[in-house]
Amino acid sequence: MSNEEEPKLYADFDPVKMERFVKRDALLRFVVEDFVKKGLPRVEALEVTFNGYVLEDSGMIREYEKG
């Protein structure tokens, strides 16, 4: 297996990429909107959601990296 085929097991937070990912994923969209309704700034809501839902899930990382 070459390096290009190996799945990336980590990702760096990028608010623009995360915003695009949230638009494609109903669960993440719900979570971010809930945080925003509770008064969290949107960028912070995106980062908290990224840390809680994307970082520990290789499938989510793959989808996020398609960004």
Phi, psi and omega in degrees: 000128179277167180300328181292334183270342182289133179290141177281126186262009178213165178209153176260140180293129175225114185300326180291314179295319180294321178300317178296319180296317180299324179295334181267347187237117185296319180297311180297321178300315178299314182297312180298313181297324178295315177300318180296317178299330180275004173102003178283136174302146187303317181297321178292321177298319178297317182291319178297318178295317176303310182297323184274332187243333186262313189302322185266008186233110183299326177294319178293322178298317179300315180294319179298318182292339176293335178004000000 
